[in-house]
Amino acid sequence: MQIFEEKLLQFTKKLEEVYKNDSSAVLKTHYLDRVKTFRINFLKPQNVNETLENLKNEGIEFTKISLENFYIVTKGSEFLSKTKVFNDKLIYIQEPSSALPVIELAPAENEEILDMCASPGSKTSLIQNLTNNNAQVTAIEKNRNRFFKLKENLINNEVKNVTYINADANRIIFIKPELTNYFDKVLVDVPCTTEAQINLNNEDSLKEWKLSNAKNISKLQRGLLNSAFKMLKPKGTLIYSTCTYSVEENEAVVDWFLKKNQDAKIVDINLNLSNLQNGITEYKNKIFNESLRKTIRVIPNNEFTAFYLTKITKL
């Protein structure tokens, strides 16, 4: 109990440092019950109205949310993954926030697209939902078990035109140098400290959390972003994203990256949501590149969990 209280104080202080006057509202979201959301899988032939009606007949109640094609379950969420509709792959369970990097990436037909940290496949699936399986996607996953689960998941959901690579994403550019300046668009949703997932109703949720985690994992994030940029075509689009609060994993990573890559430029994000905040340019006596104001922090609420997005182009 004492350890939890100590960590809770540290976590609360961290939110105050990042969000200032909005920290109390952000903290309250970590006491809300987790909701379950889903989207229609348009790659499976179906009548959408019939699918939704069948879900209701299986005891699932839901309502639309502010993000197109996403629904929040209001009753029966614990049974959603047991329904025939889900098992027939007519819907895909996904958090709305995790869809935002793909939506902002704006994948188009016939583009070469890299999903650099692809497991479990939600973002790759959404890319091909938005392009009707007509983009050429490369999905990378380092862990062998997760790699095969990724592949199985995508195939079961009728996701096609995907090249699967089981390798360290940080080393792809050395393993396959032909991918240098190759992709029209690159998605780098990096491993992170996942602070957005912390549920303060459960003391175990802070068990593995500590302030030093962010600094430790940021080295991996820097490497992934830098490698991803090398594979991006000139004038291409790259999205860097995390599901965490830490400035060390968000703005600080991008600031480091900009210093290292003079041909990189931060561009505006066009998401039309009310719960967005500009990226941070000053933190703990550190001054970041002014263009980081164009990056976006998704403020958590009853629909969205916290997320951070940066949109980059190569000059």
N, C-alpha and C positions, 0 to 999 in steps of 0.2 A: 504493500500500500504506500509506504513512504517513498519507494523508488518511483512509483507511478506519479505521485504528487510532485516530486522533484522534476521529473521529465515534463509533466504538464505545465509547470511554471516556465521551463525553458522553451517549450513549444509556444506557449502564449506570448512570451517575450519576443520570440522570433517573428510571430505574426504582427506584433506591434511595430517591430522594426521595419517590416516589409510594407505593411498596409496602413500604418499610422492610425488615423481616425476611423478607418473602416475595419479594423482588426476584430472588434467585438462581434460584428455581423458575420465575418468570416469564421470566427471561432464557433459561433452558434451552429453553423452548418455541420460541424463535426459531431453534433449531438443528435442530428436528425437520423431517422431510420433510412437506410439505404433503399433507394427505389430501383426497380428493374425497368429497363426500356428496351424496345425492339424496333426494328425497321423491316419493311417488306423486302424480300429477296427477289428482285425483278429478273434474276437469271433463271428462276424456275417458272415454267409456264403456269399461269394461274389467273383467276378472276379475283382481284384484290378485295372487292366488296364481299365476295363469297368467303374468302380467307378470313376476313375480320369477323364475319358473321359466325363462322365455324369456331373461331376462338371464343366468342361470347357463349356459344352453345356448350363449350367445354368448361365454362365457369370462370373465364378470364374477363375482367372488366378493365377498360383502359380508356385513355383520352389522348388526343393529339397534343403535341407540345409545339414550341416556337420554331423548332428545327424541322424542315420539310421531310416528310416520310418517317418521322419518329413518333413513337407512342410510348406513353408512360403507363405502367400497369398500376391500377388503383385497387384491385382485389384479385387474389389468387396468384400473386407473383411466385410463391413457392412451388406452384404446379406448372408454371409456364414451360419449363424444359421437359415436362412429361406429356405435353399435349401432342396430339396427332399433327397439328399444324406445324409445330416446331420440329418434330421428328421427320416430317416430310420436307423439311428445309424450306418451307414457304416464308418463314420469317427468320431474322438473324438477331440474336440478342447482342446489343452493343450500347455502350454509354454514348450519349450525344456528344460529350466533349471530345471523345476519341475520334469522332467523325470530322471534327472541325479542320484538322490538318489536311485531310483529303479534299474537303470541300474548297478550302483555300488554294490547294494545289491546282484545282480545276483541270483534272485529267481530260484529255481529248482523244478521240479515235486516231489510231495509227501512230500515236506518240510512243516513244521508248521511255518507260518509267521505271525507276528503281525504288523499291521498298526495302530500305537498308536493314531494318530490324523487324522482320515481317511477322514473326510468331506473335499471337496465335492465328493471324490471318484476317482479322476484322478489316484492317485498312486496305489490304490487297483486294479483298472481296468487294469493298465499297468502290474502289477504283474501277473495277470491272463492271459493277452495277451502273456506274455513271457513264461508262463508255460502251455498254452493251457487249462486253467481252472483246472489244475491238482495239484496245490499247495492247501494246507488247510490254508485259510487266516482268521484271526480274525481282524475285523475292529471295532475300538472304536470311539464313538463320544458322547460327554457330552451333548451338546445342543439338546433338544428333537426335535425341528423343523428341525434342520440340520441333525439329525439322520434319520428322515423319508425321507428327500430329498436325503440323501446319499444312503439309501436302494433302493429307487425308481430309482435313477440314475443308480446304478449298475445292478439292475434287468433288466431295459430297455436296457442296453448295453450287455446283455447276460453273465454277470459276475456271475459265480457259485462257489460253494464250499466256501462260506463265512459265518462265524459266526458273527452276528452283536451284539454289546453290547452298550447299551445306559447308559453310566456311566462316572464318573470322572476318566480319565485315571490315575491320580495320586493315586487313591484309589483302583484300580483293584486288586493289589497284596494283599490287605486286604480283599476285597470282595470275591476274588477267589484265595486263597492261593495255590491251586493246580496248578496254572500257574507259580509258582516259578521254575526257571530253565527249562522251558517248550519249548520255541520256538527256532527253528534252526536259524531264522533270525528275526530281529526286525527293523522296520523303525520308527524313531522318528523325523518327520518333524514338528517342534514345532510352536505354535503361536508365532509371533514376531512382530517387529515394521514395517515390510514390506517396508523398505526404498528403496528397489529395484523398487517398483511400483511408486515412486514419479515422477510426470510429471511437470517439472518446467515451462512449457507453461501455466499451470493452477495454479493460486495463491492458490486456495483452497486445492491443494495437500499438502501444508505445514501447513494447518490450524490446524490439530491435532498433528502435529509433534513437539516434543521438546526433548531436550537432556536427560531429566530425564526419559523419557519413557523406554529407554533401561535398565536402572538399575532396574526399577520397575518390568518389565516383566521377567527379568533374574531369579528371584526367582522361578517363575512358571516353567521356562525352566530347571532349576537345578533339581527340583522335578520330572519332567517328564523323564528326562534322567536317573536319579537315579532309578526310579521305573521300567523303561524299562529294565535296565541292570539286575535287579533282576529276570526278567522273561526270560532272555536269557540263553540258555544252555551253559555249558562249551564248549569252542572251537567254539561257534556260532559267528555270525556276526551281528553287530548293526551299523546302519547309523544314525547319528545325523545331522540334516540340518536345515538351516534357509534361508529366502530370504531377508536378511538385512546386513548392513555393520558393525553394532556396534560390537566392540570387546567385550563389556560387555555381548552380547548375543551369541557370538561365542567362540573365544579362551578362554575367561575368564570363561565361563560356563564349558567347557571341562577341563580346568586346575583345577577348583574346584572339578570336578567329579573325576579326577585322584587321587587327594589327599585323597579322601574319599573311593576310591575303589582300593586297592592294587592289585587286581586280574584282573584289566582292562589294556589293552594294545592297543595303537594306532598303526594301520597298514597302509601300503601304499595304496593309491588310484590309480587305473589303468586307469582312463579316458584318452582317446587319443584326447585331444583338445588343441588348440594353446593358448586359452585365459584363462589359469590357473595360479594361483600364490600360492606359499606356504603360509601356515598359519603363523601368527605373533607370535613371542616368546618374544618380548619386546614392551611395550606400556605404555606411561606415567609413567615412572620409575618403572614399574612392570615387573618382569621377570617370564615368564611362563615355564612350562615343555618343554624341548627341543624337545620332540617327537611331539609337535604341528606343527613342520615344515612339518610333513606328512599330516596334514589337508590341505584342498584346498579351495581357494577362486576363484569363477568363475567371471572373469572380464567381465562386460557388454559390448556388442557390438550390431551390427545390427541384430543379431540372438538371443543372450542370454541376459537375465536379470541377475543381481547379485545374487549369491548363495554362501552358505558356507556348506561344507561337512566334516564330520569326520567319519572315519571308525574304529570301535572298536571291539576287540575280548575279550572273557573271558578266562583267563588262567585256 
